[in-house]
Amino acid sequence: MKVEILEKAKKRNEILKEALNNYNLKKYDLVFNKMEELEKELKPWDDPYLLGHIYALLCNIYFSKDYYNEEKIVNYSNKILLLSGQSLFEYTGNYSVFHKDNIEKLFAVYDKLISSNKDYAFWGKARLLAFHKEYEEAERLLKQAIKMNKNNVYVYLMYGRLLEFQYKFEEAIKQFEVALKFSSNIEKSLTYQMLAYIYQK
């Protein structure tokens, strides 16, 4: 069983390596095929780090001139938030995976969506601000998002993580407990993992 798991992990890493090579060669169609194949196979709890890289790579492609798609950009950046212990701003720190230039572009996408009063744009931008340690502005946006939609579990997940980054563990726990009230089964599982991580700290 252990050998089988290791073989599967090795195969997945080879696929990702090949996809990155094709991405660098701008052979985006080949990247889509491989990444979609992996995305269907992986569950968030299998390998969140690898899955996050898949989402980040797809997000990068949708920033390119020929494939530009704001809906896809937001979709894949939001998916990263759901990964246990991972979030977009942790991947943006790795510019070999998520290009540095695309961070500013992503800010622009979220600003455009915020002007259209899309609640998910508020917590999306809050994540990026948290990466830059602009915690006060990030918290302001999250509070706005809660006013717009008090039942959005992702806002509370992001709020909890924001407080966690500032070592405000008691306050973070309260936000995750609110998130549990609105969570689906998958979101509940991830929220419990985040809570367990805080209690471990």
trRosetta pair geometry for C-beta under 8 A, 3 or more apart (Angstrom, degrees):
i j d omega theta_ij theta_ji phi_ij phi_ji
1 4 5.6 -55 -151 32 30 114
1 5 6.6 30 152 -18 64 104
2 5 5.8 -53 -151 34 33 112
2 6 6.4 31 152 -17 65 107
3 6 5.7 -57 -149 38 31 111
3 7 6.2 34 153 -21 65 107
4 7 5.7 -54 -148 35 29 113
4 8 6.4 30 153 -19 63 106
5 8 5.7 -55 -149 35 30 112
5 9 6.4 30 153 -18 65 107
6 9 5.7 -54 -147 37 32 112
6 10 6.3 35 153 -22 65 106
7 10 5.6 -53 -148 35 30 113
7 11 6.4 33 152 -21 64 105
8 11 5.7 -53 -149 34 31 113
8 12 6.5 32 152 -19 64 105
9 12 5.7 -53 -149 35 32 112
9 13 6.4 31 154 -17 65 106
9 47 7.2 143 -120 -80 93 144
10 13 5.9 -57 -150 37 30 110
10 14 6.5 33 151 -21 64 105
11 14 5.7 -54 -152 33 31 114
11 15 6.6 34 150 -21 64 103
12 15 5.6 -53 -152 33 33 113
12 16 6.5 32 151 -17 66 105
12 38 6.3 107 -143 -132 90 114
12 41 7.8 -151 -101 96 110 136
12 42 7.6 90 -134 -71 139 114
12 47 7.1 129 121 41 160 162
12 50 6.1 30 143 -172 128 157
13 16 5.6 -52 -147 37 35 112
13 17 6.2 40 152 -23 66 104
13 50 7.4 -98 -82 -113 69 126
14 17 5.6 -51 -146 34 31 114
14 18 6.4 32 154 -18 64 105
15 18 5.8 -55 -150 37 30 110
15 19 6.3 32 150 -21 64 107
15 34 5.3 180 -179 -172 96 111
15 37 7.3 -116 -166 86 145 118
15 38 5.7 163 113 -68 141 121
16 19 5.5 -54 -147 36 32 115
16 20 6.4 35 154 -21 65 103
16 34 7.9 170 -84 143 33 122
16 38 7.1 68 -67 -90 83 168
16 50 6.5 -117 -61 -153 151 97
16 53 6.5 45 -151 108 135 131
16 54 7.2 -96 -108 -76 104 82
17 20 5.8 -53 -151 33 29 112
17 21 6.7 31 150 -19 62 104
18 21 5.7 -53 -153 34 34 114
18 22 6.4 30 151 -15 66 106
18 34 6.4 -159 91 -123 106 163
19 22 5.7 -56 -148 40 32 109
19 23 6.2 39 150 -25 66 105
19 30 7.5 -167 -120 123 61 84
19 31 4.9 96 -160 -131 87 74
19 34 4.5 -151 -81 90 108 139
19 35 5.8 105 -141 -56 151 88
19 57 6.5 59 135 163 123 161
20 23 5.4 -48 -145 32 32 116
20 24 6.5 33 154 -18 64 103
20 57 7.2 -101 -88 -115 72 135
21 24 5.9 -55 -152 35 30 110
21 25 6.5 19 151 -8 64 110
22 25 5.6 -62 -146 46 34 107
22 27 4.2 -81 -167 70 89 108
22 28 7.6 157 140 -77 98 21
22 30 4.3 -113 -161 89 153 121
22 31 5.0 -172 99 -60 116 84
22 34 7.5 131 34 12 146 138
23 26 7.5 31 -180 -80 33 29
23 27 7.6 -86 -63 54 22 66
23 28 7.1 59 -116 -98 61 63
23 31 5.0 77 -72 -92 82 144
23 57 6.2 -100 -83 -160 155 107
23 60 7.2 52 -164 95 132 132
23 61 7.0 -103 -128 -74 102 100
26 64 7.8 147 -137 -143 93 151
27 30 4.5 10 133 23 109 119
27 31 6.7 136 97 -22 68 89
28 31 5.2 -54 -150 35 43 116
28 32 6.3 49 153 -26 71 98
28 61 5.2 132 -143 -145 116 119
28 64 6.8 -136 -79 48 149 158
28 66 7.5 175 30 79 151 119
28 67 6.1 -134 154 -36 161 146
29 32 5.7 -48 -152 29 33 114
29 33 6.7 33 153 -19 63 104
30 33 5.8 -52 -152 33 34 113
30 34 6.5 25 156 -11 66 109
31 34 6.1 -63 -149 42 30 105
31 35 5.8 20 160 -13 69 116
31 57 6.7 -135 -178 152 123 118
31 58 7.9 176 138 -90 108 62
31 61 6.2 -179 97 -79 139 143
32 35 6.1 -66 -141 43 23 104
32 36 5.9 20 165 -17 65 113
32 58 7.6 88 -110 -118 65 93
32 61 7.2 -170 -68 139 85 168
33 36 6.2 -61 -145 37 20 107
33 37 6.4 23 155 -21 59 110
34 37 5.6 -57 -153 33 29 115
34 38 6.5 23 154 -14 65 107
35 38 5.7 -55 -147 39 34 108
35 39 6.0 37 154 -25 67 107
35 54 5.1 152 -153 -158 96 94
35 57 6.1 -153 -101 90 142 122
35 58 5.6 173 140 -65 154 103
36 39 5.5 -50 -140 34 31 114
36 40 6.5 34 159 -20 63 103
37 40 6.3 -58 -156 32 25 109
37 41 6.7 17 151 -14 60 113
38 41 5.6 -65 -151 39 34 111
38 42 5.9 18 162 -12 73 114
38 50 7.7 -109 170 147 131 111
38 54 5.6 -148 97 -106 124 143
39 42 6.3 -62 -136 41 26 101
39 51 7.3 101 -118 -139 67 86
39 54 5.6 176 -74 146 89 145
39 55 7.9 105 -107 -67 117 71
42 46 4.9 -138 -154 60 77 139
42 47 6.1 -77 -141 46 123 93
42 50 6.8 -147 -116 96 155 111
42 51 5.0 -168 128 -85 145 107
42 54 7.4 159 36 8 148 155
43 46 4.7 109 54 -20 74 104
44 48 5.8 31 -176 -94 68 89
44 51 6.3 -126 -115 75 49 167
44 82 6.4 -85 -110 123 148 97
44 83 5.6 -158 -152 -115 102 64
44 84 6.5 117 151 -9 107 90
44 186 7.2 104 23 -170 138 110
44 190 6.9 -33 129 -81 150 115
45 48 7.2 -3 -108 -49 24 96
45 84 6.7 47 -100 -1 68 136
45 189 7.4 -62 -60 144 127 134
46 50 7.9 -59 106 55 95 119
46 51 7.3 105 65 -40 96 123
47 50 4.0 14 127 27 121 116
47 51 6.0 140 91 -19 72 89
48 51 5.6 -59 -140 43 32 111
48 52 6.0 39 159 -26 67 106
48 83 4.1 132 -158 -172 110 110
48 84 5.3 -126 -67 49 158 79
48 85 6.7 112 95 57 157 89
48 86 5.1 -178 151 -4 117 134
49 52 5.8 -54 -151 33 26 114
49 53 6.8 25 151 -17 60 104
49 86 6.9 176 -88 -82 51 141
50 53 5.7 -55 -154 34 34 111
50 54 6.6 38 148 -22 65 102
51 54 5.4 -48 -152 30 37 116
51 55 6.6 35 151 -16 66 102
51 83 6.3 173 87 -104 115 127
52 55 5.7 -53 -149 37 34 110
52 56 6.2 33 153 -19 67 107
52 80 5.3 79 -134 -133 87 95
52 83 5.3 -74 -69 1 103 173
52 86 4.9 -104 -76 160 147 153
52 90 7.9 -19 176 84 153 105
52 91 5.5 -155 158 -74 112 131
53 56 5.5 -52 -142 38 33 112
53 57 6.2 36 156 -22 65 105
53 91 7.2 -178 -88 -133 52 121
53 97 5.5 -90 -135 -144 86 138
54 57 5.9 -55 -149 34 27 111
54 58 6.5 24 154 -14 63 107
55 58 5.8 -57 -148 39 31 109
55 59 6.1 36 151 -24 65 107
55 76 4.5 172 -166 -174 85 93
55 77 7.4 152 155 -79 112 27
55 79 5.1 -152 -122 83 143 117
55 80 5.0 -172 99 -65 148 91
55 91 8.0 -125 81 -60 97 176
56 59 5.4 -52 -148 35 31 117
56 60 6.5 38 151 -24 63 101
56 76 7.6 176 -69 147 23 116
56 80 6.9 64 -59 -85 81 139
56 88 7.7 148 -93 -136 94 73
56 91 4.6 -142 -81 164 141 142
56 94 8.0 44 156 74 168 107
56 97 4.9 43 112 147 141 106
56 98 4.5 -86 -168 -66 116 100
57 60 5.6 -48 -154 29 32 115
57 61 6.8 33 150 -20 63 102
57 97 6.6 -74 -65 -165 77 80
58 61 5.7 -51 -152 31 36 113
58 62 6.6 29 153 -14 66 106
58 72 7.3 -108 149 165 101 110
58 76 5.0 -159 91 -115 110 158
59 62 6.0 -61 -152 39 31 107
59 63 6.9 35 148 -23 62 103
59 72 7.7 -175 -110 132 52 83
59 73 5.6 85 -149 -138 80 62
59 76 4.3 -154 -68 96 90 129
59 77 5.6 93 -117 -60 141 80
59 98 6.9 0 81 -120 123 101
59 102 7.4 121 130 161 98 146
60 63 5.7 -58 -161 28 35 114
60 64 7.4 46 145 -35 64 93
60 97 7.8 -146 -38 157 138 50
60 98 6.3 -154 -65 -126 106 54
60 99 5.8 104 -128 1 113 101
60 102 6.1 -103 -115 -56 70 167
61 64 5.6 -38 -166 5 43 117
61 67 5.4 -20 152 87 82 153
62 67 5.5 -98 -110 126 43 102
62 68 6.5 89 173 -135 59 29
62 69 4.6 -75 -155 49 109 89
62 72 4.3 -153 -117 95 156 119
62 73 4.9 -155 106 -65 126 77
62 76 7.2 150 17 18 139 134
63 68 6.6 21 -157 -110 21 76
63 73 6.5 88 -66 -103 76 122
63 99 7.6 -139 75 48 151 121
63 102 4.9 -68 -96 -120 174 114
63 105 5.7 96 -142 105 121 155
64 67 4.9 42 67 38 99 98
64 68 6.7 -137 80 -58 40 69
65 68 6.3 -20 -145 -31 21 110
69 72 4.0 42 103 19 118 115
69 73 6.5 165 91 -20 62 84
70 73 5.4 -53 -146 33 35 116
70 74 6.3 29 159 -14 68 105
70 109 5.5 175 -138 -142 100 113
70 112 7.7 -70 -140 80 150 137
70 113 7.8 171 168 -59 127 111
71 74 6.1 -59 -151 39 27 106
71 75 6.1 31 151 -24 64 110
72 75 5.3 -52 -142 36 32 117
72 76 6.2 20 164 -10 68 106
73 76 6.6 -64 -149 41 22 98
73 77 6.2 15 158 -13 62 114
73 106 6.9 -159 168 -111 122 84
73 109 5.9 -95 105 -141 141 170
74 77 5.9 -59 -139 42 28 107
74 78 6.0 28 160 -20 65 111
74 109 6.7 -155 -63 147 93 129
74 110 8.0 135 -104 -83 101 73
74 113 7.1 94 -93 -62 144 160
74 120 7.0 93 179 116 121 125
74 121 7.6 -51 -127 -89 130 76
74 124 6.6 -43 -140 -111 89 161
75 78 6.1 -64 -151 37 22 108
75 79 6.5 27 152 -26 61 105
76 79 5.4 -44 -146 26 36 117
76 80 7.1 46 154 -27 60 95
77 80 6.0 -46 -164 20 36 115
77 81 7.8 45 142 -24 59 95
77 88 5.1 28 -164 -99 85 145
77 106 6.6 135 -96 -144 158 129
77 124 6.4 72 113 -148 124 112
78 81 5.7 -42 -166 17 46 117
78 82 7.6 42 146 -18 66 99
78 120 6.5 -10 -101 -178 137 126
78 124 6.5 -58 -80 -95 87 108
78 154 7.1 -13 -161 -145 103 156
79 82 5.9 -55 -165 28 44 112
79 83 7.6 55 143 -34 66 93
80 83 5.8 -39 -165 7 46 116
80 86 6.3 -94 -180 125 81 104
80 87 6.1 102 129 -155 96 32
80 88 4.6 107 85 -70 140 73
80 91 6.3 -84 -155 3 149 139
81 87 5.4 33 -112 -127 58 84
81 88 6.6 -29 -59 -18 76 93
81 127 6.7 -106 -91 -86 110 148
81 154 6.2 63 117 -151 145 106
81 157 6.6 110 160 108 108 129
81 158 6.5 -34 -152 -76 131 96
82 154 7.8 -59 -72 -108 84 100
82 157 7.9 20 -100 144 54 167
82 186 7.5 23 -177 135 126 111
82 187 7.1 -77 -136 -103 104 75
82 190 5.9 -93 -174 -95 68 174
83 86 3.8 -19 98 56 119 115
83 87 7.4 -165 57 -66 93 41
83 190 7.6 -164 177 -132 8 128
84 190 5.3 -141 -80 -135 79 81
84 193 4.4 -27 -138 110 120 154
84 194 7.1 -145 -144 -55 71 73
85 193 6.9 -89 -32 137 90 115
85 194 7.2 179 -67 -96 59 70
85 197 6.1 149 -90 -84 102 157
86 90 5.9 -122 -154 60 65 138
86 91 7.3 49 -179 -42 106 100
87 90 5.4 97 59 4 67 102
87 91 7.7 -142 102 0 37 89
87 127 5.8 -144 165 -148 120 120
87 158 7.8 116 -132 -116 139 79
87 161 6.3 109 -47 170 152 163
88 91 5.7 -64 -156 40 40 106
88 92 6.1 41 151 -26 75 104
88 98 7.8 119 -170 -108 79 170
88 124 8.0 27 23 -155 154 73
88 127 5.3 70 50 139 108 141
88 128 7.1 -38 100 -71 120 73
88 131 7.7 -78 101 -50 76 134
89 92 5.3 -43 -139 32 41 116
89 93 7.1 57 156 -30 59 92
89 127 5.2 -166 -26 159 108 83
89 128 5.9 166 -85 -108 107 37
89 130 5.8 -166 16 81 165 89
89 131 2.8 -148 -160 -68 125 115
89 132 7.9 -113 -146 -17 131 60
90 93 6.0 -42 -166 16 35 116
90 131 7.6 -145 -49 -107 38 104
91 94 5.9 -60 -164 38 48 103
91 97 6.0 -87 -174 98 93 129
91 98 5.1 88 134 -13 93 135
92 95 7.6 26 177 -81 50 64
92 98 4.8 -77 -104 94 52 138
92 100 8.0 101 -177 -109 84 48
92 103 5.2 93 -160 -93 130 113
92 128 7.3 48 -1 -121 167 81
92 131 5.8 16 64 -154 127 164
93 131 7.0 -154 -53 -157 91 114
94 97 4.6 28 109 23 110 110
94 98 6.5 83 76 24 73 85
95 98 6.6 -76 -120 76 38 58
95 99 6.1 52 -166 -136 80 31
95 100 4.6 -4 -127 -47 127 89
98 102 6.2 -114 175 71 78 127
98 103 7.3 86 136 -62 108 85
99 102 4.5 90 72 -2 90 108
99 103 7.9 -141 102 -16 55 75
100 103 6.0 -40 -168 7 43 113
101 104 6.3 -56 -170 35 45 105
101 105 6.6 42 139 -16 72 110
102 105 4.9 -52 -146 41 47 118
102 106 6.0 53 152 -27 73 100
103 106 5.7 -52 -150 32 30 111
103 107 6.8 36 148 -21 61 99
103 128 6.7 149 -165 -145 89 118
104 107 5.5 -45 -153 29 37 116
104 108 6.7 38 148 -19 64 102
105 108 5.5 -54 -155 34 36 114
105 109 6.5 40 147 -22 67 101
106 109 5.4 -45 -147 31 38 115
106 110 6.5 34 154 -14 65 104
106 128 6.4 171 106 -83 116 146
107 110 6.0 -61 -151 41 29 107
107 111 6.3 33 151 -23 66 107
107 125 6.7 81 -133 -129 63 94
107 128 6.0 -154 -82 123 83 160
108 111 5.6 -51 -144 34 32 114
108 112 6.5 35 155 -21 63 104
109 112 5.9 -57 -156 33 29 112
109 113 6.5 21 151 -12 65 109
110 113 5.6 -57 -145 42 35 109
110 114 6.0 42 153 -26 68 104
110 121 4.7 154 -155 -165 72 89
110 124 5.0 -157 -111 98 122 111
110 125 3.9 158 144 -67 147 97
110 128 7.2 -168 11 14 157 136
111 114 5.5 -49 -144 33 31 115
111 115 6.6 33 154 -21 62 102
111 121 7.9 -172 -42 172 11 126
111 125 7.1 96 -60 -97 59 140
112 115 5.9 -54 -156 31 30 111
112 116 7.0 17 148 -8 61 107
112 121 8.0 -129 73 -138 54 149
113 116 5.6 -61 -153 43 38 107
113 118 4.2 -54 174 43 97 131
113 120 7.5 -49 149 78 140 79
113 121 3.4 180 104 -84 114 144
113 124 7.6 24 73 50 142 139
114 117 7.4 39 -178 -79 37 27
114 118 6.9 -86 -78 47 30 79
114 121 4.6 -144 -61 117 66 128
114 122 6.1 106 -112 -75 99 67
114 125 6.5 -13 -54 -13 131 146
114 141 7.9 -62 -117 -139 133 112
116 121 7.7 96 56 -2 88 154
117 148 6.9 178 -176 -126 90 137
118 121 4.4 80 82 -9 99 112
118 122 7.9 -173 95 -15 59 78
119 122 5.9 -46 -166 19 46 114
119 123 7.5 22 151 0 71 98
119 145 5.0 109 -169 -147 85 80
119 148 4.3 -169 -97 102 110 134
119 149 4.6 10 -129 10 173 122
119 152 6.0 -163 130 -47 136 162
119 155 7.4 -55 161 -63 108 126
120 123 6.3 -60 -155 44 43 96
120 124 5.8 49 148 -28 72 111
120 145 7.8 88 -84 -139 20 123
120 152 7.5 -155 -79 -157 72 144
120 154 6.9 26 -123 80 88 145
121 124 5.3 -55 -142 38 33 118
121 125 6.2 31 161 -17 68 104
122 125 6.3 -56 -150 36 24 103
122 126 6.4 31 148 -26 60 108
122 141 4.5 -175 -173 174 84 92
122 142 6.8 155 138 -86 104 31
122 144 5.3 -142 -143 85 148 104
122 145 3.7 -171 86 -67 134 103
122 148 7.2 144 2 20 148 139
122 155 7.6 15 89 -111 108 108
123 126 4.9 -45 -144 32 41 123
123 127 6.8 54 154 -28 64 91
123 141 7.0 168 -79 126 37 104
123 142 5.8 66 -101 -106 83 77
123 145 5.0 30 -41 -75 91 175
123 152 7.7 -167 -8 126 144 132
123 154 5.9 154 93 124 156 97
123 155 4.9 -140 -66 -106 142 66
123 158 4.5 146 -168 36 114 161
123 159 7.8 -73 -123 -42 114 76
124 127 6.0 -47 -164 21 32 112
124 128 7.4 23 146 -10 61 102
125 128 5.7 -55 -157 37 43 109
125 129 6.3 43 147 -20 72 105
125 138 7.9 -159 116 -117 70 69
125 141 5.8 -116 81 -164 105 165
126 129 5.6 -55 -147 38 34 112
126 130 6.3 40 152 -25 66 103
126 138 4.1 102 -157 -158 78 80
126 139 7.5 110 -143 -54 119 23
126 141 4.5 -161 -71 81 99 124
126 142 5.1 73 -111 -54 163 90
126 145 7.6 -85 -19 -11 137 138
126 158 5.8 97 91 152 126 135
126 162 6.7 -52 159 -74 113 138
127 130 5.6 -55 -153 31 30 113
127 131 6.8 36 149 -23 63 100
127 138 7.6 123 -42 -140 16 119
127 158 6.1 -88 -68 -139 89 121
128 131 5.5 -46 -156 26 38 116
128 132 6.9 21 150 -4 65 104
129 132 5.8 -65 -154 47 37 102
129 134 4.2 -81 -174 72 92 108
129 135 7.6 160 132 -77 99 22
129 137 5.2 -122 -164 90 150 105
129 138 4.0 -173 91 -71 120 93
129 141 7.2 133 17 14 148 138
130 133 7.2 35 -174 -84 37 27
130 134 7.3 -97 -70 56 26 63
130 135 6.4 59 -115 -98 69 65
130 138 4.8 83 -58 -114 79 165
130 161 7.4 64 172 114 169 99
130 162 5.3 -118 -101 -112 134 86
130 165 6.1 124 -174 31 112 163
134 137 4.6 -15 149 38 109 115
134 138 5.9 128 98 -27 75 95
135 138 5.4 -59 -145 38 32 115
135 139 6.2 32 158 -21 68 105
135 162 6.4 139 -142 -177 87 100
135 165 7.3 -161 -100 89 117 116
135 166 5.8 80 -134 -68 157 128
136 139 5.9 -55 -150 34 28 110
136 140 6.6 32 150 -22 62 104
137 140 5.5 -49 -150 31 36 116
137 141 6.7 35 153 -17 65 103
138 141 6.0 -57 -155 35 31 109
138 142 6.5 30 150 -19 65 107
138 162 5.6 -171 124 -130 128 136
139 142 5.6 -54 -147 36 35 113
139 143 6.4 37 154 -21 66 103
139 159 7.6 82 -126 -132 71 84
139 162 6.3 167 -78 140 78 147
140 143 5.9 -55 -152 33 30 111
140 144 6.7 31 149 -19 62 105
141 144 5.5 -53 -152 34 35 114
141 145 6.4 38 150 -22 66 103
142 145 5.4 -50 -148 33 35 114
142 146 6.6 39 151 -21 65 101
142 155 5.9 142 -156 -168 82 90
142 158 6.2 -157 -109 100 120 109
142 159 4.8 139 176 -86 148 95
142 162 6.8 -131 -33 9 156 157
143 146 5.7 -49 -150 32 34 113
143 147 6.7 38 149 -21 63 101
144 147 5.7 -52 -154 32 35 113
144 148 6.6 31 150 -18 65 106
145 148 5.7 -58 -152 36 34 111
145 149 6.8 -39 170 44 68 87
145 152 6.7 -86 157 67 103 144
145 155 4.6 -171 117 -116 125 129
146 149 7.4 -94 -141 70 23 49
146 150 5.9 49 -176 -105 71 61
146 152 7.6 -137 -103 47 49 103
146 155 5.6 170 -72 142 73 147
146 156 7.9 85 -97 -66 107 75
146 159 7.8 28 -55 -56 122 146
147 150 7.7 19 -114 -64 14 82
149 152 4.3 66 110 -26 116 113
149 155 7.2 155 82 -16 93 143
151 182 5.1 163 -167 -124 69 138
152 155 4.5 70 95 -3 107 110
152 156 7.5 160 97 -6 63 83
152 182 7.4 55 78 131 4 158
153 156 5.9 -63 -160 40 42 107
153 157 6.2 43 147 -22 74 107
153 179 5.0 87 -158 -154 81 81
153 182 4.4 -159 -71 97 92 108
153 183 5.1 116 -132 -84 147 65
153 184 7.8 -129 4 1 164 72
153 187 5.4 43 135 172 155 153
153 191 7.9 -88 -177 -63 115 131
154 157 5.4 -52 -145 36 37 115
154 158 6.2 34 157 -17 68 105
155 158 5.9 -57 -150 39 28 107
155 159 6.1 30 151 -22 64 109
156 159 5.4 -49 -140 37 33 115
156 160 6.2 39 156 -22 63 103
156 175 5.0 -178 -169 178 78 82
156 176 7.0 150 146 -92 100 26
156 178 4.7 -140 -137 91 144 104
156 179 3.8 -170 102 -70 124 87
156 182 7.4 126 18 40 139 122
157 160 5.8 -54 -152 34 27 113
157 161 6.6 24 152 -16 62 106
157 175 7.7 171 -77 139 15 105
157 176 7.2 63 -109 -108 54 70
157 179 5.2 96 -60 -119 71 150
157 187 7.6 -106 -62 -163 137 102
157 190 7.6 15 -128 114 136 115
157 191 6.6 -106 -101 -95 99 91
157 194 7.1 153 -147 -9 86 169
158 161 5.7 -56 -149 38 34 110
158 162 6.2 39 152 -24 67 104
159 162 5.6 -51 -148 32 31 115
159 163 6.6 27 155 -14 63 105
159 175 4.4 -145 100 -149 105 147
160 163 6.0 -59 -151 39 30 107
160 164 6.2 35 150 -25 65 108
160 172 4.6 90 -162 -165 69 75
160 173 7.5 100 -139 -59 108 14
160 175 3.7 -164 -70 91 81 117
160 176 4.3 84 -119 -53 156 82
160 179 6.7 -66 -19 -17 137 135
160 194 6.5 83 119 142 135 139
161 164 5.2 -51 -146 33 34 118
161 165 6.5 40 154 -25 66 99
161 172 7.4 93 -64 -142 16 115
161 194 7.2 -78 -75 -150 86 134
162 165 6.0 -50 -155 27 30 112
162 166 7.1 13 151 -4 60 107
163 166 5.8 -67 -155 45 36 104
163 168 4.2 -82 -174 75 90 109
163 169 7.6 159 132 -81 99 18
163 171 4.6 -128 -163 98 147 105
163 172 3.9 -169 92 -73 112 81
163 175 6.3 146 16 5 136 138
164 167 7.5 36 -178 -79 36 24
164 168 7.3 -95 -70 57 23 65
164 169 6.7 56 -116 -101 66 61
164 172 4.3 87 -60 -120 76 157
164 194 7.8 -111 -54 -178 158 101
164 198 6.1 -105 -115 -95 115 107
168 171 4.3 -14 145 39 111 119
168 172 5.9 133 95 -29 74 91
169 172 5.4 -55 -143 35 33 115
169 173 6.4 39 157 -25 66 101
169 198 5.3 151 -149 -171 99 108
169 201 6.5 -157 -100 87 136 122
170 173 5.8 -49 -153 28 30 114
170 174 7.0 34 149 -20 60 102
171 174 5.7 -50 -157 29 37 115
171 175 6.9 35 149 -17 66 102
172 175 5.8 -56 -156 35 36 110
172 176 6.5 32 151 -15 69 106
172 198 5.9 -169 100 -113 127 147
173 176 5.8 -57 -148 39 33 109
173 177 6.3 35 153 -22 66 106
173 195 6.5 80 -128 -131 78 90
173 198 6.1 -167 -74 113 87 154
174 177 5.7 -55 -149 34 30 113
174 178 6.7 32 151 -19 63 101
175 178 5.7 -50 -153 32 35 112
175 179 6.5 41 147 -24 64 103
176 179 5.2 -47 -150 31 38 119
176 180 6.8 49 149 -29 63 95
176 191 5.4 155 -166 -168 93 96
176 194 5.7 -159 -117 97 136 116
176 195 5.1 172 131 -73 151 94
176 198 7.5 -162 -1 3 154 146
177 180 5.6 -40 -156 19 37 117
177 181 7.7 46 147 -25 57 94
177 195 7.9 86 -62 -98 69 131
178 181 5.9 -46 -169 16 42 116
178 182 7.7 8 149 5 67 104
179 182 6.5 -78 -161 48 39 92
179 183 5.8 53 149 -53 76 110
179 187 7.3 -126 164 156 102 110
179 191 5.0 -172 106 -117 123 138
180 183 5.4 -45 -133 11 33 123
180 188 6.1 71 -135 -124 75 84
180 191 5.5 -173 -76 117 77 152
180 192 7.8 78 -99 -61 113 76
183 187 3.7 -147 -153 101 95 109
183 188 4.2 142 115 -64 132 69
183 191 5.6 -103 -81 -5 160 141
184 187 4.8 87 46 16 71 105
184 188 6.8 -126 94 -12 33 90
185 188 5.6 -53 -147 31 27 114
185 189 6.6 31 154 -22 62 103
186 189 5.7 -52 -156 30 32 114
186 190 6.7 26 151 -13 64 106
187 190 5.7 -56 -149 40 35 109
187 191 6.1 37 152 -22 68 107
188 191 5.6 -56 -145 37 30 112
188 192 6.3 32 156 -20 65 105
189 192 6.0 -55 -152 34 27 110
189 193 6.7 28 150 -19 61 105
190 193 5.5 -52 -152 33 35 114
190 194 6.5 36 150 -19 66 102
191 194 5.6 -52 -150 34 35 112
191 195 6.4 36 150 -18 66 104
192 195 5.5 -52 -147 37 34 114
192 196 6.2 38 152 -23 66 104
193 196 5.5 -51 -146 35 32 113
193 197 6.4 37 151 -24 63 103
194 197 5.6 -50 -151 30 32 115
194 198 6.7 32 151 -18 63 102
195 198 5.8 -54 -153 34 34 110
195 199 6.4 29 152 -14 67 106
196 199 5.8 -56 -147 40 33 109
196 200 6.3 40 150 -26 65 104
197 200 5.5 -51 -151 31 31 116
197 201 6.8 34 149 -20 62 100
198 201 5.6 -50 -155 30 36 112
